[in-house]
Amino acid sequence: MNIQRWIARRESNWQRLDALLRQLERKGLKSLKSAEIRELASLYRSVAADLARARTQQVSNVLVHNLQSLTTRGYSQIYQGSRRQEWQAVWDFYLWGFPAIVRTTFSYTLTATALFFLGLIVGWWYAWQDPTFLSLIVPESLISQVRDKGELWMGSIVGVEPLASSGIMINNIKVSFGAVAGGITAGAFTTYIMVFNGLLIGAIATLVGQNNLAYPFWAFVFPHGALELPAIFFAGGAGLLIAKAILFPGQYRRGDALKVYGYQAVQLVFGIVPMLVIAGIIEGFFSPNPIIPDPFKYLFGLGLFIILVMYCNRKRTSANS
């Protein structure tokens, strides 16, 4: 191979790649046009091949070093830059995308919430009217602890907070994923999960109310429930979205409807998981803490719920685009 002729033929590509990389390093990816981005990727592959050839030929160490530096810079911008873009996309989703999908699918979340509260009212009413109904829903050990000992069960969390917190997170995520996956049963299992959890909360509300423990019970529930319950409602809404695609595809073919509504459901799931992780931490470390006054727990839960509502109502403006 004629080294000088090869260098003369390839040098313009090296200079062009260097120029594009300098622009990218100074001004960022947005400064490049789409055609220039494609050219950058093509030049990077070409120069990487040139480096491999230079190493096998009698080429000066200076040239090999320069090509090595050029390919290293190209790799850093193309691959690490794409990772930065991926993290930016994640950030943008949680900043704007999740609130937007919550608003778009709010009618499904509202339906799931209504199913939950229907179960809650039924559970509260029947447990109040018929003590035997309570034993069908609530574990007997819990009933005995509240009725016979006059105490709540949350004290068992104190002292084993990390273990309890992780267990709570896993359980809540399983319940939420079950509600989402329940959509493939045409929404039947999703409906069951929402109604049953409502029945359980309603029955427990009756149990603690009858034994004068309602105030400390709800003080325990409010802090983490401000995130945990909405997350479960969002999960129920995601399951109902999938059910809609199966039962009422509308203008879409059923397969296309599953893609459209399934994508919305997946977006909800991505938002639900962090909510449940935070709720699990609060439920493990904050909610059962006997040092924290109950009034403060109520205020904390209320404040957290207000923040969630404000967050879900965030809208991207032209200045944020």
N, C-alpha and C positions, 0 to 999 in steps of 0.2 A: 504494500500500500504506500502510495506517495503521501507522506505525512503533511507536507506543506500544502499540497493541493487539497487534501481532505480538510485541513484546518481552514483554508480560505473558503471552501464550500460551506462549512458548517458554522463559521464564526458569526454570520448574520443572525442565525437562530439563537446563539448564545446571548448575543447582545439584545435581541428582542425580548428574550425571557428575562434577562436582567432588568430591562426597562419596565416590564410589566410587574415584576416582583417589587421593584422600588416604589412604583405607584401604589401597589397593594399594601406595602409596609407603611407607607406614609399616610394614605387616605382611606384605607380599608376596602372591603369587597364592593361596597356600593359605588365606588368610583369607577369600576370597570363595567363596560357594556357586556351584554350576554355573549356577543361574538368574541370579545376579548377574553372572557372567562373560558370559553371553549378553546380558544387559541392557547391560553396559558396551560391548560391541561395537556393539549397536544404537544406543546413545546417541552413541557416537563418530561413526558415519556420519551421524546426524541433525545433530549439532553442526557437522560439517564442511560439510554442506549449508547450515546457517544462516550460517556464516562466508562462504561464497560469495555468499549472498544479501545479507548485510550490506555486502559490498564494492561491490555494484552499486546500493545504495540510499543515501539520505541519512541514514546512521547515524553517530553520534559516533565519533570515532577511539578513544575509551576503550573503547567496546563492541567495536569491531573488534579492538583489542589484546587484550582479555580473551578473546574467542572464539579468537583466534589462539593465545594461551597455553594455553587449554584443549585445543585440538586437538593442539598440539605435545606436551603432556603425555600425551594419549591415545595418540598415535602411538608415543611412546617406550615406553609401558608395553605396548601391544598387540603391536607388531612387534619392538622390541628385546627385550622380555620374552620373546617366543616364541623368539627366537634364543638367549637365555640358557637357556631350557628345552631347546632342541635340544642345546646344548653339555652341559647337565646330563645329558641322556639318553645322550650319547656317553660321558661320564665314568662314568655308572652301568653302561653296558654293559661297559666294560673293567674296571671294579671288581668287578662281580658277574655280569653276563650271560655274558661269555665263559667264565669258569670253570664256570658252570652248564651251558652247552651242551657244553663239553668232557666233563663228567661224563655228561651225558645220552647223548651219542653215542660214548662211550668204546669200546664193543664194535666199532664200525666203524673207529675209529682203531687199535685193537688188531689187527684183521684186516689193515689196510694195513701196519702195522709188521711183522706176521708174514710178509707177502709180501716185504717189503724184506729181512728177515733170512734168509728162504729163499734169495733171490737171492744175498745176501752169502756164505752158507755154500757154495752151489754154485759161485759164482765163485772163492772162496778154494780150494776143493778141486780144481777142475779146473785152475786156474792153477798150483797146486802140482804136480799130477801131469803136466800137459802144457804145456810152454812155448809151444806154438803157439796154445793157447787164449788165452793172455794177449794175444797180438798181435791177436786178433779183437775184444777188448774195449777195450784201452788203446791210445791213440795211439802210433805208433812213435817219435815224437820224445821223448815222455815216457819210454818204455822205455829208449831210448838214453841219455838224460840220467842216469837212475838207474843203469843197468848199466855204462855206459862211463865216465861222469864221476864216479860215486859221489856224486851230489848230488841234492837235491830241487829242485823247480821253483818253490817259493814265493818264492825270492829275487827273481824278476822283478817282484814286487809292490812291493818296497821302492824308494822314489823316485817312484813313480806311484800313491801310495795313493788319492787322490781318484778318479782315473779307474778304477782297479782296483775300488775299493769300489762305485762306481755300476754298473759292469759286472756285478759279482757279484750285486748286488741285483736287477738286471733279469733276469739269467739264472735266479736262484732263484725269482723271482716267476713267470716264464714256465713253469718246470717245475711249480710248485705249481698254477698256473691250468690247466695241461695236465692234471694229475692230477684236478682238480675237473671240468673240462669232459669228461674221459674217461668220466664217469658216463653220458653220453648214449649211449655205445656199449655200454650194458648192463654197464659196468664193465670191458670188455676193455682199453681203452686205459689206464685207471687201473691195472689190474693189470700191464700191460706196463711202465709208468713205474716203479712200485714195484719190480718184480722186476729190471728193467734197472739201475736205480740201485744196487740191492743187489749185482748182479753186478759192476758197475764198482768199487764200494768194496771188494768182496771180492778182486777181481783186483789192485787197487792195493795192498791190504794184503799180498798174497802178494809182489808185486814189491818193496816196501820191506822186507819181512821177509827176503827172500832176500839182500838187499844191505845188511843191518845198518843200515837207516835207519828202522826202525819207531818207535823212541823219539821222534826229532824230528818224524816225520810225525804221530803221534798228538798230540804237543804242539801242533802246528799245528791239528789238527782239533778238539780238545777245546773251546777257548774259544768259537768260533762254532758248532760242531756242537751244543752244548748247546741252542741255540735253533733252528738251521737244520733239523736232522733232525726234531725234534718237529713243526715247522711243516709239513714235507713229509708227515709221517705224518698230521697233521690234514687236510691237503689230500687225501691218499688216502682218508681216512675220509669227507670230504665227497663225493668222487666215488662212493664206494660207497653213500652215502645216496641219491644220485640213481639209481644202478643199482637199488637196492632198490625205489624207487618205480616203476621201469619193469618190473622182473621180478616183484616180489612186493608188489603194492600192498596186499594183505591186506584189511582191512575197508573200505578206501577205493576209490573209483573211481580209475582210473589218473591222471586229470587232477588230482583232489584230492590223491592221494598225492604227485604232483610238487610241488604247492604246499606241503604239509606238510614233506616231507623236503628240498625245495629251499630252503625258508626256513631250516631248520637248517644246510644246507650254506653258505648265504650268511652266516649268523652266524659260522661257522667261518672263512670267508674274511676277514671283517672283523678277526678276531683274528690271522689268519696274517700279514697284510701288515706290521703293526708289528714282529712277530717277525723277519721276513725283513729288514726295513730295519736293525734293530739288529744282526742277525747279519752283514749285509753290511758295516756299519761296523767291527765287531770283526774280521772276516776281512780287511778292507782295511788297518786301522791297527794292530791288536793282535796277531793270530795270527802274522803273518810277521816281526814286529819282532825282530831278532836281539839287541837289548839286553835284552829281557825273558827271564829264565831259564826254561828248559823246565819245571822243577818248578812254578813259579808259574803257568804257563799251564795245567798240569793242574789245579791247585787252583782257578784261576779258573773253568775249564769245569765242574768238579764243583760248585762253589758256585753257579754260574749255573743249573745243572740242578736243584739242590735248591730254589732260589728259585722256579723255574718249577713244580715239583711242588707246593710249598706254595701258590703262587698259584692253581693249577688246583683245589686242594682248598678254596679259600675258599668259605664259605657265608654267605649273608645271614641275619642273626639278626633277631629282632623289634626290637632296638634300632637296627638299621641300616635298617629298612624306611622 
